[in-house]
Amino acid sequence: MSDRKKISVLPYDPEWANIFKEEKTALMEMLGDNHISIHHVGSTAIPGLDAKPKIDIVAEVHDPETHGAGDR
């Protein structure tokens, strides 16, 4: 018996962009002035491309040791 996990790849879903926008807003609130930029990366960021339904996000920050808006 195999221990392999199944990976789901789905047709592009325009809702992925909306999910990213919601997550970006939440991250900006959490990071406060510490955030520089927040990017939607990976296959879900490319319109028309089939992808695993996971939203990949990269956040650029001024100080990686600062955890949130309340820390500054």
Residue pairs with C-beta under 8 A, 6 or more apart in sequence:
7 52
8 52
8 53
9 50
9 51
9 52
10 50
10 51
10 52
10 53
11 50
12 46
12 47
12 48
12 49
12 50
12 51
13 44
13 53
14 47
16 44
16 45
16 51
16 53
16 55
17 40
17 45
17 47
19 55
20 40
20 44
20 45
20 55
20 57
23 55
23 57
24 38
24 40
24 57
27 35
27 38
27 57
27 59
28 35
28 38
29 69
30 68
30 69
31 59
31 61
31 68
31 69
32 68
32 69
32 70
32 72
33 62
33 69
33 72
34 61
34 62
34 63
34 66
34 68
34 69
34 71
34 72
35 59
35 60
35 61
35 62
36 60
36 61
36 62
37 59
37 60
38 57
38 58
38 59
38 60
39 57
39 58
39 59
39 60
40 55
40 56
40 57
41 56
41 57
41 58
42 51
42 54
42 55
42 56
43 49
43 50
43 51
43 52
43 56
44 51
44 52
44 53
44 54
44 55
44 56
45 56
66 72
